[in-house]
Amino acid sequence: MKALVCEMCGSHNLIKNNGMYVCENCGTKYTTEEAKKLLAKELTWTVDDPTVIDPNIKTDNYYQLQLKALKVGSTTLTGEFDGFKRSFKVYVEGYYIDEPVGSDGKTKTIEMTLDEKTRKINTVAYDDVDGLGLVENPNVSWGVDNGSVLTVKDGVITAKSAGTATVTGTYSTKDWGSDSTDSVKVIVTTTGGSISLGDASTQVKVGGTKKITPTVTYNGETIKDATVTWSSSDESVATVDKSTGTITGVKKGTATITAECTYN
């Protein structure tokens, strides 16, 4: 078993005399509490995840430790003394949004397109709910500073238009003195629109007609009320009704029919 070590001279020869621990080498006396602190200094501590609590642990005495929390999460703390080991779980209560930082290197950012429509925000919460531990579905209150770009409900973002907004989540627990809040920047971009005319080419007899029905999409959605304007590259060969897309054959030859769309 480890022996007490005198702080003054480093001697291991300490004996108990009249309720005090006395160093036989230099005569320094220690009370029982002081002797316990000497033993505590012989304790060594290791941390499984040094990103959760600082591994440089201070021992105040044989039964008190000073732990410095670094982030929300859990880790295992192991103490060793004279060949004996004991481990226990340490939980740092709190809440945060678990999303990567953006191009600025510091702001948590979610990038999505309008055609993605929805996106779940990743969150992490540790709390004293039915015992300390990870909260699987934390009850977070959500808010957004730009409702024209997106809405958020139950941690799910619904994109409305291209732009940037900041989403803030607030989590409350029974143990904390105040709410825990975190935020994430959301950038919504557009994928633009397109017109599909079906076949790449078509044939129309001289004097005959054929109507082209376009399919207009914008950000992944089909637009039914889009205004399409038609034109022909050579009206001596074929004409096209500017509003209906009906082609009329004039004479033998080739013409290119172009459709343009305006969507508001």
N, C-alpha and C positions, 0 to 999 in steps of 0.2 A: 504494500500500500504506500502511496505517495506520502512523504513527510512534509511538514511545514518548512518553509524556507524563510529565514530571517531577512527582512528587507534591508537591514543595516549592514550585515556582514556576509550574508549568503550562506550562513551555516544551516545545516539540517538538524542540529542538536537543540530542539526546543522541547521543554518538559512542562507539564502542568503542575503548578504549585499555588495552592490557596486560591483556586479559581482563575489564575492567570497563566498564560503561556510565556515561559521565560527562556530566552536564548542563553544556553550555557557558555557560549563563546564570548558574547559581548554584553550580556546582561539585559538586553532590550526586552521589555515586557509587552505582552499583547492581551487585550481582553478577548473574550470568546467571540464577539462579533468581529473584531479585528483579525482573529485567527481564521474565521470563516472567509473573510475577504482574501487572505493569503492563499487559501485553498482554491478559491474561485479563480485566481489568476492562473492556476495550473490547468483550467478548463480550456479546451480548444473547440472551436465551432466551425462548421462547414455548411454552406448553403447550396442546395441543388440548382437553384436558378438565381444567380446574382443580379439579374435585371429586376427582380421583384423587391428584394431587400438588400441593403448594403452588406457585403460579406465581412466588412470590418466591424465586428460586433464588440461592443463594450460590455464588460461584466461589472456591475456596480457592487454586487456581493454574491453570496452563494445561491441566492434565489431570485435575483433580479437582473434582467438584461436590458440594454438599450438597443432597440432595433430601429433602423431608419428605412422607412418605406420609400421605394423608388417608383413603383407603378402598381396599378391594380392587378391582382392576380394571386396565385398561390405558389408556395414552394415548401420544401422540407428542410428543416433546420436540425442538424445533428450535433450533439455535444459529446465530447470524449474526455474521460478522466481516468487515469490509472488503468487503462485497458478496457474500461467499461464504456459502452456507447448507448445513447438514448436519442431517439428521433421523434419529432412531432411536426405537424403541419402548421404553417403560418399563412393566414389569409390577409391580404390587404384589401379592405372593403373599398368599393368605388364603382365607377361606371365610366366607360369611354366608347367612342365610335371607332371600330376597328377597320379603318380604310387607309390605303396608302397615301403618302403625301404626293402632291402634284409636282409640276415642273419647277415651281419656285423652291422646292426642297424643304418646305416647312408647313404648308397648309394641306390638311387632309382633303382629298379631292375625289369626286366621282365624275367620270365623263360618260355620257350616254347620248344616243341619237334619238330623234323623235320616233323613229319606227321601232325602237325597243319598247316604247310605251311605259313599262314599269321596271323598277329596280328596287330590291330589298337592301336596306342599309344594315351592315354588319355591326353588331354591338356586343360588348362584353360587360357583365356586371357581377360583382361578388358582394354578397350581403349575408346578414344573419337572418336567413329565412329558413325555418326548419333546420337550424344548425348552419354554421358558417359554410359557405360554398358558392359554387358557380350558379347563377340564376339563369335557367334555360330560356325563359321568355320574360325578360324584364319589362315591367310596366312603365314605359317611357312616354312622357308627354312631348309631342312634336310641334314645331313651329317653323315657318318659312318666311323669309323677308321679301320674297317676290312671287306672289301668287299667280302672276300672269305667265310665269315660266313653268311652274310645277306646283303640284299639291303633294302633301305627305299625310298618310294615315297608317297607324300601326307600324310605322317604320318602312312603309312601302312608298316609293316615289312614283308619281304619275306625271310624265312629261306632257306639257301643253303647248309650248312654243320654244323656239331657239332662244338661248340667253343664259344668264348666270344667276344663281340664287344660293343663299346660305341656309342650310337646314340645321336647326338646333334641337337637341334632345335633352330633356331634363328628367332625372331619375331621383326619386325620394325613397328613403329608408327610415325605419323606425329608430335606428341607432345614431345616425349622423346628426350633427348639429345644423346642417344646412343641406340643400339639394346639391346633387352632382350634375354638372352640365357639360356637354361637349357639342361641337358643331362640325359640319363638313360642307365644303364648297361643292356645288353641283353645276357642271357645265353641260348644257343641252345643245347639241348641234343638229343641223338639218342635213338630210341626205339628198335633198333636192327632189325634182320631179322628172317624169318621163312620159312619153307617148308611145304606145304600141299600136301599129296599124295592121297587125296580123302578118300576112305574107309580105315578103320583100318586093314582090312584083305582081302585077295583075294584067289581064288582057281585056280590052273593051273593043267591040266591033264598031266600025264606022257608023255613026248615027245611033249607036247603042249607049246605054247608061249603066253605071254601077256605083252603088253607094258604099263608101268606106266608113266603117264604124270604129272610132278610135277608143282605146282604153287609156285613160289618164290616171297616173298614180303620183302621189306626193307624200314623201316620208312613209312609204310603205302602205298607204291607204289609197283606195280607188276613189277618185273624185267624180261624182255624178253631175255636178253643176258647173263643170269647167267649160269655159268658152274657148272653142277651137276655131282658128281661122285657117282657110285653105288657099293654096295658090298652085299654079302650074308653071313649069319652066318653059313650056312651049305651047301656047294656046292655039297655034295653028294645027297641032296634032291632037291635043286634048284640053278640054276646059274642065274646071271644077267649080262647083258652087261654093262661094267663099264661106258660107255659114253651115251648109248641110253636108259637105264632103261628097256630093254626087258628081261623079266623073262622066263626061260626055265625049265619045270618040268623034273626032273631026276628020282626020285622014290617017293613013298609014304612017307610022313613025313611032318614035319613043319620046316620052315626056316624063319629067319627074314631078310627082305631086308631093307637096310639102304641107305639113300640119304644124301650126304653132298654137300654143296654149297659154292662156292667161288665167291664173287662179289667185283669188283673194281670200 
